[in-house]
Amino acid sequence: MEQIPRTSAAPVIHVISDAGPHPYFRTLIEAGGLDPATVVVGCVGSAGPLQREMSSLGVRSFALAARDRRAYPLAIIRLARMLRSWRAPVVQTHLVDGSLVGLAAARLARIPLAVFTAHHSHELPFHGRALILADRLCAGPLCDHVIAPSQQVADTLVRMAGIDPGKIAVVHHGFDLERLDPARIDRDAARRRLGIEGLVVFGAVGRIYALKNQLALVEAFAEALAGVVDARLAIVGPGDDAPLRERAAQLGIADRLLVWGSRADIPEVLAAVDVFVHAAIAESFGMVIVEAMAMELPTLSTPVGIAPEIIRTGMTGVLCRSAEPGAIADALRTMMELRPRWGVIGAAARKQVEGFTAQSMAARYTDLYARWLGSGV
């Protein structure tokens, strides 16, 4: 376990399950303008990219090195001792294992404010009773307050875990919008690098797995855009793409599916494509939706995470009625009908998300801590 030297500061302690990488913390601290001395970030598992990134920011970090859940009781005791030594006023936890360990340690150390951040709770309908029980514990007796990244997650916690809605605050994720600025990227050069000049490209970004629903997107694209010969579907993200390629071949669109794998240049990719498409079945927030809109892309999304709050069909994009292939196909047709207005829609999309800054997220957290501590939680 990596130890942190004692200081006179009383930092906010963030606890997450693993060592990432987790860009959320860099954005919160660096772009959010937090003083590195006021934050400590640690994980339940072994040290890794998270600790190296925090070190580069001048932020203290730790790793409890709990290899599996059998080691959690000892990890809780160790963390509770650390929390007491720091006299931490606030512990904020992230993801299931980080929350189980972090919140239990906060209770053991009698920390004044324990906050559960429900990044994962959109998955409650899909992972059976164990996850529901874990969230009932984390969002119930183990914490004082819950932060949900979207209203949809807040509603899911109320509906499926029985959490008091008065205990939940919705805090949207924030972004470094200067990095997400289409004016800073040469779109034509980006399209040349990707080999998509002269094509109409619908881009999707996200890890390839069931809840991201890329297979349904391939089927919807084949149904809706079969007659648009210059249309292409580009899928970006890590994961097994073989089923997508196989399904595209079965549907006769193998040459129209572009699979670009995992990439570090997402702003450039977003600058290069024409329309952003998000077909997910569930999201806690859907950060890439805001990223795409910030890049002035007309955005099509299923009604998940933040999408219902910011996408207005015909104004900032197209909101699907569901995540079924037929519904996505209908939305793709609608988007094609709106093609003459894509420029106007993209500009409106950027304006819609201008308030989603890292500074606003950090300020909201700070305000909530002060309010909750002031009220004696």
Stockholm file with secondary structure:
# STOCKHOLM 1.0

chainA/1-377         MEQIPRTSAAPVIHVISDAGPHPYFRTLIEAGGLDPATVVVGCVGSAGPLQREMSSLGVRSFALAARDRRAYPLAIIRLARMLRSWRAPVVQTHLVDGSLVGLAAARLARIPLAVFTAHHSHELPFHGRALILADRLCAGPLCDHVIAPSQQVADTLVRMAGIDPGKIAVVHHGFDLERLDPARIDRDAARRRLGIEGLVVFGAVGRIYALKNQLALVEAFAEALAGVVDARLAIVGPGDDAPLRERAAQLGIADRLLVWGSRADIPEVLAAVDVFVHAAIAESFGMVIVEAMAMELPTLSTPVGIAPEIIRTGMTGVLCRSAEPGAIADALRTMMELRPRWGVIGAAARKQVEGFTAQSMAARYTDLYARWLGSGV
#=GR chainA/1-377 SS CCCCCCCSSCCEEEEESSCCCCHHHHIIIIITTCCGGGEEEEESSCCCHHHHHHHHHTCEEEECCCCSGGGHHHHHHHHHHHHHHHTCSEEEEESHHHHHHHHHHHHHHTCSEEEEECSSGGGGGGSHHHHHHHHHHHHTTTCSEEEESSHHHHHHHHHHHCCCGGGEEECCCCBCTTTSCGGGSCHHHHHHHHTCTTCEEEEEESCCSGGGTHHHHHHHHHHHSTTCTTEEEEEESSSCCHHHHHHHHHTTCGGGEEEEESCSCHHHHHHHCSEEEECCSCCSSCHHHHHHHHTTCCEEECSCTTHHHHCCBTTTEEECSCSSHHHHHHHHHHHHHTGGGHHHHHHHHHHHTTTCBHHHHHHHHHHHHHHHHHTTC
#=GC SS_cons         CCCCCCCSSCCEEEEESSCCCCHHHHIIIIITTCCGGGEEEEESSCCCHHHHHHHHHTCEEEECCCCSGGGHHHHHHHHHHHHHHHTCSEEEEESHHHHHHHHHHHHHHTCSEEEEECSSGGGGGGSHHHHHHHHHHHHTTTCSEEEESSHHHHHHHHHHHCCCGGGEEECCCCBCTTTSCGGGSCHHHHHHHHTCTTCEEEEEESCCSGGGTHHHHHHHHHHHSTTCTTEEEEEESSSCCHHHHHHHHHTTCGGGEEEEESCSCHHHHHHHCSEEEECCSCCSSCHHHHHHHHTTCCEEECSCTTHHHHCCBTTTEEECSCSSHHHHHHHHHHHHHTGGGHHHHHHHHHHHTTTCBHHHHHHHHHHHHHHHHHTTC
//
